[in-house]
Amino acid sequence: MRSRFQRVEEKLITSTLLIASIISVLITFGILFSILFEAIEFFELKSFSYFLTGTEWSPGVENSRFGALPIFAGTFIITIIAMLVAVPIGLGSAIFMSEYASFKMRNRIKPLLEMLAGIPTVVYGFFAAITVAPLIVELAQSIGLEASFNSALASGIVMGIMITPVISSLSDDVIRAVPDSQRKASLALGMTSSETISSIVIPSAIPGIISAILLGLSKALGETMIVVMAAGLRPNLTLNPLEDMTTVTVRIVDALSGDQSFNSPETLSAFALGLILFFVTLGINIISVVMIKRFKEKYKVNTL
Amino acid sequence: MKKSTNPFYDISLKKRHAKTKRFKLFTYSSLIFSLAFLLFFIVDIGIKAFPTLKQAYVYVDVTYSQKSMRSSRAAIDRKYKKIVSRAYLREIPKHIKQNPHLLNTTVKKWVLADDQVDQYLKGHYTKLKSRDKAFVDELVKNNLLELQFNRIFFTNGDSKVPEFAGILSSIIGTILTLIITMLFAFPIGVMAAIYLEEFSKDNLLTQIIEININNLAAIPSILFGLLGLAIFINSFGLPRSSALVGGLTLALMTLPIIIVSSRAALRSVPNSIREAGFAVGLTKVQVVTGHVLPLAFPGIMTGSIIGLAQALGETAPLIIIGMIAFIPDSPTSVLDAATVLPAQIFTWAGMPERAYIEKTAGAIMVLLSILVLLNSTAIYLRKKYEVKW
C-alpha cells in the first residue's frame, strides 16, 4: 500500500511540473501585456490613425509627429528583397537535396547549410555593413548609379542568405514526405524528372512549402541586428532599393538606446512599433502552423 | 528514335529534356550558391580577423621617476611621442605604485605601440604623417619596432583606445549571463517537458500550452527585449545592463528550445520501460524520475547545449536592456553592468577607428569558435549516448 505521504509527494511533484509548463504561457502574455500597456500609453499621447497612415516621423522635436508609414514601407521593401533571395535559393537547394542528391551527399550538405542558420545575426550585420554594402556602392557606381552605404539592397541580400536555411530545411523535409508512389506514377506516364517535380511533387508539398516560406518571412520581419548595422536610420518613403531605408526593428532599437525618459513619446513609440510587429508575426506564424498541419493530415506524417 | 519507326515519338521531347537539364542545373546552382556564400563569408571574416593576432610593440627606454609619476609622458623620449600607445603611458603611474622598487630606474623594454603605427605596419590606412612613417620605417629596420603576439586582446576589457581593447570583460559578462540563463531555463524547461510528455491529459489547457510553446519559438527576439525592459527593469527594478536581467531575458527565449528538444528525448524512450516500472508497482513519479528521465538525459543535454549556443549568439534583446554599455573592467557579480561578446562585436563595429575592424572580426572568430565547440559537443553527446531501441 502506498502511504499518504507518498500520495502527497506525487501530487506536489505533478503540480510543480504543471506550474513549470504554465510559465511558458505566462511569458507570451507577459510579452503581449508589457508591450500593450506601454503602447496604449503612447496612443494616449499621439494619434493612432496618424501612426498607421502618416508619412512624417520626427521624434525628439517639439510637436513631434509619429507617422510610421515610411517605416512600414522600408521594412516591407527590405523583407521583399530578402525573400527574393531566399525563396529561389532555399527552394532550389531543398529540391536538389530531396530529389537529386544521394543519401550520403545530403547527410554531408545539410549540416553545412544549417551552419548558415547558426551564425549569429550580429556577425551577418558586420558582414553586410563592412563587406556587402561597399561592394554594392562600387557595383552601382560602375553602372552609373548612386547607392547609399546604408542601402536596403545590402541588408536585404544578407538577410535573404540568413533565412535561406530556414526555408530549405523545412521544405526539404516536406518534399521528402511526399509519397514516392506519386513520383513513380508520374514517371511511368512518361513525364521527365523536372516535370514530375514541378507539376506533381511541388503541388503536393505546397502547403508545407508555404509554411516554410511564411516562417522565413516572419524571421525576416523580426530580424534586428542586420538592419541595425547595415540599413539606415532615416524613415524614407521610396521604392529605390539603393537608397537608405529604415525598419520597425531599427526604430525600436534607436528609440530605446537614446537618453529620453521612459515616459516620453520617443521611448513609448518603440512599444507601439513592437505591438504591430508582434501581431503581424503572430498572424504569419498561425497561418504557417495551420498550413503545415493540413499537410501532415493529408499525408499522415508525424516526423515534421 | 526516328519519327517514322516510333508511334510514340514526341516532337517536343528534345525541348523537354533540355528543360529537365536546366531545372536540375538551377537547383544545383542554388545549393552551390549557398555553400559558396558560406565559404566566402568565413574566408572574408578570417582574413579581416587575422591581423588581430599580432600587435605592434616598440623597444624603448622607460624612465620611472617622480616626474613620470606626475606626467606619464615624461617616461619616454619625446621623439617616441607618436609611437608609444597613450593607453600604455596612462598605466605607468599605476605600475610604479604597484612596484615601488622601479622608482628612479630606467628600463629598456618592449612597450605597446600606438594603433596608427600598428595599422601602418599591417599595411592599412593610417593617419601618420610621412615624417612619422619614415621614423617608423627606420625603427623597423633596426629591429626596434615589430609585430608581436597580441596578448592584450585576450587579457584586457573594452577600451576607447583600439590597441588597448580586448574581449576579456565581455567574455566574463557572457559567462555570467549564460549561467543565469541556464539556471532558469534548464530546470523549468525540463520540468515543463516532463509534464507535457508524461503527465498531461489531452485537455484545453494542454493544447493552449502546446500552441503557445510553438508560437513562443517564432516571436522575434527583439520583443523579448521589450519584455525584459518593461517587466524586469521597470516593474521589478532590477539593475539595467546587468547580467541578471540579460540572463533572465535570454532564459525566456531559450525555454521553448529546451522544452521542444526535451520532449523529443522523452518521447524516444520506449513505452516498455514505463510499463515494466508500473508492473513492479512503481508510482508514475518513480517511473519518470528513476527510469525515463535518466534514459532521456543525454538527449535533453544535447538540446540544452543547442539552446545555449543560440542564447550565446543573441544580441538584439540585450541591446534593448542596455547591455551595450562601455565596460572596461570585468563585472564581478550578476548585478554589475556587463556586456556580452555579441554586444561587444556590435559596439566595436560602430567605432570610427580603422583599427577596430580587425578587433571586431577577431571577436567574431572567437564567438564562432565557441559556437562550433558547443555544437560539436552536442553532436558528440548525441552520437555517444544515442541508444537504438
Chai-1 contact restraints between the chains, C-beta under 6 A:
chainA,res_idxA,chainB,res_idxB,connection_type,confidence,min_distance_angstrom,max_distance_angstrom,comment,restraint_id
A,E10,B,T283,contact,1.0,0.0,6.0,A-B,restraint_1
A,E10,B,V285,contact,1.0,0.0,6.0,A-B,restraint_2
A,I13,B,V285,contact,1.0,0.0,6.0,A-B,restraint_3
A,T14,B,F199,contact,1.0,0.0,6.0,A-B,restraint_4
A,L17,B,M191,contact,1.0,0.0,6.0,A-B,restraint_5
A,L17,B,I194,contact,1.0,0.0,6.0,A-B,restraint_6
A,L17,B,Y195,contact,1.0,0.0,6.0,A-B,restraint_7
A,L18,B,Y195,contact,1.0,0.0,6.0,A-B,restraint_8
A,A20,B,I188,contact,1.0,0.0,6.0,A-B,restraint_9
A,A20,B,M191,contact,1.0,0.0,6.0,A-B,restraint_10
A,A20,B,A192,contact,1.0,0.0,6.0,A-B,restraint_11
A,S21,B,A192,contact,1.0,0.0,6.0,A-B,restraint_12
A,S21,B,Y195,contact,1.0,0.0,6.0,A-B,restraint_13
A,S21,B,L196,contact,1.0,0.0,6.0,A-B,restraint_14
A,S21,B,I209,contact,1.0,0.0,6.0,A-B,restraint_15
A,I23,B,I188,contact,1.0,0.0,6.0,A-B,restraint_16
A,S24,B,N212,contact,1.0,0.0,6.0,A-B,restraint_17
A,S24,B,I213,contact,1.0,0.0,6.0,A-B,restraint_18
A,V25,B,I209,contact,1.0,0.0,6.0,A-B,restraint_19
A,V25,B,N212,contact,1.0,0.0,6.0,A-B,restraint_20
A,I27,B,L252,contact,1.0,0.0,6.0,A-B,restraint_21
A,T28,B,N212,contact,1.0,0.0,6.0,A-B,restraint_22
A,T28,B,L216,contact,1.0,0.0,6.0,A-B,restraint_23
A,G30,B,L227,contact,1.0,0.0,6.0,A-B,restraint_24
A,I31,B,L223,contact,1.0,0.0,6.0,A-B,restraint_25
A,I31,B,L227,contact,1.0,0.0,6.0,A-B,restraint_26
A,S34,B,L227,contact,1.0,0.0,6.0,A-B,restraint_27
A,S34,B,A230,contact,1.0,0.0,6.0,A-B,restraint_28
A,S34,B,I231,contact,1.0,0.0,6.0,A-B,restraint_29
A,I35,B,L226,contact,1.0,0.0,6.0,A-B,restraint_30
A,E38,B,A230,contact,1.0,0.0,6.0,A-B,restraint_31
A,I89,B,S30,contact,1.0,0.0,6.0,A-B,restraint_32
A,I89,B,F33,contact,1.0,0.0,6.0,A-B,restraint_33
A,I89,B,S34,contact,1.0,0.0,6.0,A-B,restraint_34
A,G92,B,F26,contact,1.0,0.0,6.0,A-B,restraint_35
A,G92,B,T27,contact,1.0,0.0,6.0,A-B,restraint_36
A,G92,B,S30,contact,1.0,0.0,6.0,A-B,restraint_37
A,S93,B,S30,contact,1.0,0.0,6.0,A-B,restraint_38
A,S93,B,L31,contact,1.0,0.0,6.0,A-B,restraint_39
A,S93,B,S34,contact,1.0,0.0,6.0,A-B,restraint_40
A,I95,B,T27,contact,1.0,0.0,6.0,A-B,restraint_41
A,F96,B,T27,contact,1.0,0.0,6.0,A-B,restraint_42
A,F96,B,Y28,contact,1.0,0.0,6.0,A-B,restraint_43
A,F96,B,L31,contact,1.0,0.0,6.0,A-B,restraint_44
A,L116,B,L38,contact,1.0,0.0,6.0,A-B,restraint_45
A,P120,B,G313,contact,1.0,0.0,6.0,A-B,restraint_46
A,P120,B,P342,contact,1.0,0.0,6.0,A-B,restraint_47
A,V122,B,T315,contact,1.0,0.0,6.0,A-B,restraint_48
A,V122,B,P342,contact,1.0,0.0,6.0,A-B,restraint_49
A,V122,B,I345,contact,1.0,0.0,6.0,A-B,restraint_50
A,V122,B,F346,contact,1.0,0.0,6.0,A-B,restraint_51
A,V123,B,I364,contact,1.0,0.0,6.0,A-B,restraint_52
A,F126,B,A349,contact,1.0,0.0,6.0,A-B,restraint_53
A,T131,B,D44,contact,1.0,0.0,6.0,A-B,restraint_54
A,I161,B,F37,contact,1.0,0.0,6.0,A-B,restraint_55
A,T164,B,S34,contact,1.0,0.0,6.0,A-B,restraint_56
A,T192,B,R16,contact,1.0,0.0,6.0,A-B,restraint_57
A,T192,B,T20,contact,1.0,0.0,6.0,A-B,restraint_58
A,S193,B,T20,contact,1.0,0.0,6.0,A-B,restraint_59
A,S194,B,K19,contact,1.0,0.0,6.0,A-B,restraint_60
A,S194,B,T20,contact,1.0,0.0,6.0,A-B,restraint_61
A,S194,B,F23,contact,1.0,0.0,6.0,A-B,restraint_62
A,S218,B,A218,contact,1.0,0.0,6.0,A-B,restraint_63
A,G222,B,P220,contact,1.0,0.0,6.0,A-B,restraint_64
A,T224,B,I222,contact,1.0,0.0,6.0,A-B,restraint_65
A,T224,B,A316,contact,1.0,0.0,6.0,A-B,restraint_66
A,M225,B,T315,contact,1.0,0.0,6.0,A-B,restraint_67
A,M225,B,A316,contact,1.0,0.0,6.0,A-B,restraint_68
A,T249,B,I222,contact,1.0,0.0,6.0,A-B,restraint_69
A,I252,B,I222,contact,1.0,0.0,6.0,A-B,restraint_70
A,V253,B,I319,contact,1.0,0.0,6.0,A-B,restraint_71
A,L256,B,I320,contact,1.0,0.0,6.0,A-B,restraint_72
A,G274,B,L223,contact,1.0,0.0,6.0,A-B,restraint_73
A,G274,B,L226,contact,1.0,0.0,6.0,A-B,restraint_74
A,F278,B,L223,contact,1.0,0.0,6.0,A-B,restraint_75
A,T281,B,P220,contact,1.0,0.0,6.0,A-B,restraint_76
A,N285,B,N215,contact,1.0,0.0,6.0,A-B,restraint_77
A,N285,B,A218,contact,1.0,0.0,6.0,A-B,restraint_78
